[in-house]
Amino acid sequence: MHYPDAVVYHRACLAETWVESRHRNTIFLMSWLMYGLFYLNRLNIAPVIPLIREDLGLSYTQIGFITASFYGLYTFTQLPAGYLGDRLGPRRVITLGGIISSLSNLVFSQLGSLPLLAGFHALNGVGQGGGWSPSVKLLVNWFPKEKLGTIFGLYTTCVSLFTILTYLLSGYLGQHFGWRLPFIVPGLVLALFCPVYWMVVQDSPFKESPKGLGESTSSRTVKDDFFMLVRHRQLWITFLSFFCLIYIQFGGMIWYPTYLQGTFNIDVFQAGTLTSVFPLMGLVARPLGGGSYRIGFFMGEGNP
């Protein structure tokens, strides 16, 4: 006996699953590229610090002030960016952050005074701060919980790969064309990608809600959310641990090229090339770290 209606329904379900899977892959790819381009506009200053110092007559302390202004505003922006990602949808926040970052880089490339350089690099930090937290929200909306470790492990390979690319590109452009072009090229690339990202990416599979997964936070206030976070002991432990990791990581990533260039008397492209070896292991370590979450999840350790 044949059941044509059941066959049609089954085929429709398979087709819908296939389309949803393709859409998820597209969301992942676009998010991977977008956050990678954020790094292309974040670490581009590192290889050309010696060139900036030579051209503008700045001291190491003044360069340190410029880079610190970025990370100060970048840190400050994380919490409001995550909050706005929850309330307005991650796509809006990420796209706006990308636009701010790209414009900041383009303006930075034309400046010559310390206050303006620090100010627009700080503005770049604000734009960059809109990248990570909403990206986490976006991927959580689109992928099941038991796969999130693997997804984030693969997703963060963009950090390693684009860090390598940034050292090579910025070092090469700086060595051959001066320190300003390494800010112009990444800024233009990100500016062109932002409208593509906006048109392709959707906040969640649930079109009626930017929060995704049917979650509603309309009854909660900003004060409720804030106190929920500050009272979370495990969150503070994670925060302090991650702070120590990031302090070492970004401190080295910013100053390694300058140290190598000055110590071994090599040009900025050679220094950038040598520094690009540093993130290579992340291409392996990040996916492995994500896979460890999956092991913990199935052992009952995936929940706080």
VOGU-3710 file (C-alpha; in Angstrom, 3 decimals, decimal comma):
1> mhypdavvyh> 0,000/0,000/0,000  1,282/3,460/-0,895  0,995/6,644/1,137  1,769/9,458/-1,293  0,952/12,189/1,255  3,380/10,687/3,773  6,110/10,435/1,126  5,608/14,055/0,096  5,696/15,156/3,752  8,870/13,170/4,387
11> raclaetwve> 10,575/14,653/1,346  9,487/18,149/2,391  11,000/17,596/5,854  14,263/16,404/4,336  14,368/19,413/2,012  13,671/21,795/4,905  16,427/20,197/6,993  18,867/20,487/4,088  17,996/24,160/3,540  18,341/24,916/7,271
21> srhrntiflm> 21,724/23,166/7,363  22,947/25,216/4,397  21,686/28,384/6,062  23,566/27,527/9,244  26,744/26,948/7,263  26,283/30,318/5,580  25,761/32,047/8,931  28,896/30,384/10,270  30,989/31,355/7,245  29,820/34,979/7,248
31> swlmyglfyl> 30,423/35,274/10,991  33,856/33,680/10,617  34,823/36,132/7,880  33,419/39,153/9,703  35,249/38,478/12,948  38,413/37,676/11,029  38,180/41,077/9,336  37,777/42,637/12,767  41,241/41,259/13,588  42,589/42,578/10,292
41> nrlniapvip> 41,592/46,021/11,573  42,758/45,423/15,146  46,338/44,165/14,969  47,408/46,061/11,853  49,176/48,612/14,038  51,569/46,040/15,528  54,022/45,492/12,627  54,256/49,199/11,748  54,903/50,676/15,205  58,587/51,325/14,326
51> liredlglsy> 57,499/53,166/11,178  54,976/55,307/13,067  57,595/56,213/15,664  60,113/57,171/13,000  57,667/59,199/10,920  55,904/61,061/13,730  58,712/61,180/16,285  56,721/59,383/18,987  58,203/57,593/21,977  57,427/54,040/23,040
61> tqigfitasf> 55,407/55,492/25,925  53,283/57,515/23,521  52,726/54,489/21,283  51,766/52,561/24,411  49,221/55,278/25,211  47,702/54,907/21,733  47,405/51,124/21,965  46,137/51,289/25,568  43,392/53,689/24,490  42,139/51,010/22,108
71> yglytftqlp> 41,996/48,238/24,692  40,510/50,498/27,356  37,490/51,341/25,201  37,399/47,814/23,782  37,042/46,403/27,299  34,460/49,000/28,330  32,304/48,240/25,265  32,008/44,482/25,866  29,143/44,555/28,366  26,917/47,091/26,572
81> agylgdrlgp> 27,609/45,363/23,247  26,452/42,040/24,668  23,400/43,667/26,196  22,475/45,407/22,948  23,032/42,143/21,082  20,409/40,536/23,324  17,949/43,400/22,968  18,392/44,531/19,368  19,810/41,416/17,740  23,480/40,589/17,135
91> rrvitlggii> 23,472/41,432/13,420  22,818/45,136/14,089  25,524/45,442/16,722  28,162/43,525/14,736  27,497/45,491/11,543  27,624/48,817/13,380  30,837/47,747/15,111  32,376/46,847/11,766  31,441/50,224/10,273  32,907/52,101/13,240
101> sslsnlvfsq> 36,107/50,049/13,111  36,590/50,498/9,370  35,996/54,261/9,474  38,297/54,620/12,491  41,100/52,879/10,612  40,603/55,028/7,533  40,707/58,248/9,560  43,633/57,013/11,681  45,677/56,563/8,506  45,468/60,306/7,792
111> lgslpllagf> 46,404/61,622/11,242  49,658/62,841/12,721  49,044/64,122/16,266  49,084/62,019/19,411  45,654/63,059/20,797  43,879/62,358/17,509  45,699/59,077/16,974  44,764/57,936/20,470  41,187/59,164/20,078  40,463/57,391/16,816
121> halngvgqgg> 42,279/54,237/17,898  40,058/54,292/20,985  37,037/54,681/18,692  38,292/51,629/16,825  38,199/49,839/20,180  34,528/50,767/20,552  33,748/49,285/17,143  35,811/46,178/17,831  34,025/45,732/21,151  30,845/45,146/19,190
131> gwspsvkllv> 32,269/42,004/17,604  32,742/39,213/20,116  29,746/39,231/22,479  27,082/39,547/19,762  28,902/36,906/17,680  28,566/34,491/20,586  24,865/35,311/20,761  24,453/34,758/17,023  26,087/31,324/17,031  24,193/30,241/20,143
141> nwfpkeklgt> 20,977/31,165/18,344  21,819/29,059/15,316  23,507/25,933/16,660  22,378/23,301/19,195  23,991/23,384/22,614  25,747/20,027/22,309  27,651/21,294/19,247  28,648/24,708/20,568  32,090/23,627/21,765  33,021/22,330/18,327
151> ifglyttcvs> 31,435/25,340/16,630  33,335/27,876/18,730  36,552/25,903/18,378  36,246/26,110/14,607  34,925/29,673/14,692  37,908/31,051/16,609  40,323/29,696/14,007  39,523/32,965/12,219  41,431/34,718/15,015  44,571/32,681/14,367
161> lftiltylls> 44,347/32,779/10,574  43,572/36,479/10,279  46,213/37,341/12,872  48,770/35,633/10,639  47,361/37,433/7,605  47,435/40,776/9,426  51,108/40,477/10,389  52,063/39,538/6,837  49,878/42,105/5,071  50,570/45,002/7,411
171> gylgqhfgwr> 54,283/44,262/7,495  54,500/44,047/3,712  52,453/47,177/3,033  54,297/49,102/5,723  57,716/48,087/4,451  56,977/48,993/0,831  54,405/51,803/1,026  54,654/53,359/4,483  52,681/52,925/7,703  49,438/54,547/6,519
181> lpfivpglvl> 48,422/51,989/3,882  48,152/49,106/6,415  45,218/51,028/7,930  43,604/51,991/4,626  43,441/48,546/3,002  41,881/46,648/5,955  39,482/49,532/6,583  38,242/49,454/2,999  37,881/45,662/2,968  35,800/45,701/6,164
191> alfcpvywmv> 33,701/48,621/4,922  32,854/46,699/1,749  32,045/43,493/3,643  29,679/45,074/6,194  26,716/45,552/3,798  27,179/41,999/2,485  27,098/40,684/6,050  23,982/42,740/6,800  22,104/41,400/3,791  23,017/37,733/4,283
201> vqdspfkesp> 22,977/37,171/8,045  19,826/36,642/10,072  19,750/36,930/13,863  18,207/33,509/14,440  16,153/30,784/12,708  13,126/32,272/14,513  12,310/35,216/12,296  9,813/36,668/14,717  12,360/37,217/17,493  15,921/38,598/17,378
211> kglgestssr> 16,586/36,869/20,689  16,260/33,419/19,179  15,267/30,126/20,725  11,959/31,662/21,772  13,711/33,480/24,602  12,033/36,591/25,945  13,800/39,070/28,176  11,249/41,896/27,879  10,258/41,602/31,558  13,839/42,013/32,791
221> tvkddffmlv> 15,423/45,409/33,357  19,024/46,487/32,855  19,418/46,524/36,627  18,160/42,926/36,898  20,607/41,749/34,230  23,510/43,617/35,820  23,002/42,213/39,304  22,466/38,725/37,901  25,943/38,967/36,349  27,851/40,499/39,279
231> rhrqlwitfl> 26,469/37,873/41,675  27,628/34,991/39,486  30,764/33,655/41,226  31,774/31,319/38,413  31,555/34,224/35,972  34,050/36,248/38,052  36,475/33,331/38,170  36,212/32,970/34,390  36,609/36,733/33,977  39,805/36,909/36,029
241> sffcliyiqf> 41,304/33,887/34,315  40,517/35,251/30,885  41,842/38,686/31,836  45,249/37,192/32,670  45,268/35,233/29,419  44,290/38,214/27,259  46,721/40,560/29,038  49,631/38,308/28,109  48,303/37,455/24,655  47,573/40,947/23,355
251> ggmiwyptyl> 50,537/42,531/25,082  52,771/40,150/23,172  50,857/40,366/19,918  51,185/44,155/19,837  54,874/44,408/20,781  56,499/41,244/19,391  57,165/42,753/15,934  58,756/45,872/17,422  60,912/43,787/19,750  62,119/41,552/16,910
261> qgtfnidvfq> 62,767/44,476/14,591  64,818/46,345/17,178  66,668/43,380/18,640  67,704/41,661/15,421  67,883/44,734/13,186  65,443/43,370/10,601  62,802/45,224/8,584  59,153/45,386/9,591  58,037/42,791/7,036  60,580/40,282/8,312
271> agtltsvfpl> 59,525/41,034/11,899  55,851/40,601/10,978  56,605/37,348/9,203  58,438/35,944/12,225  55,650/37,053/14,553  53,059/35,350/12,355  54,468/32,007/13,527  53,113/32,733/17,018  49,380/32,213/16,165  49,979/29,124/14,017
281> mglvarplgg> 49,342/26,653/16,829  45,954/28,241/17,400  44,750/26,657/14,179  45,105/23,302/15,942  44,621/24,228/19,592  41,359/26,134/19,183  39,376/23,292/17,552  40,811/20,848/20,092  39,767/23,140/22,922  36,267/23,340/21,468
291> gsyrigffmg> 36,097/19,572/21,243  36,941/19,285/24,934  33,705/21,140/25,714  31,779/18,464/23,852  33,431/15,743/25,931  32,520/17,626/29,111  28,950/18,083/27,913  28,368/14,373/27,446  29,991/13,683/30,825  27,491/16,018/32,467
301> egnp> 29,936/18,899/32,888  28,605/21,173/30,141  26,261/23,174/32,375  27,238/25,748/34,995
//
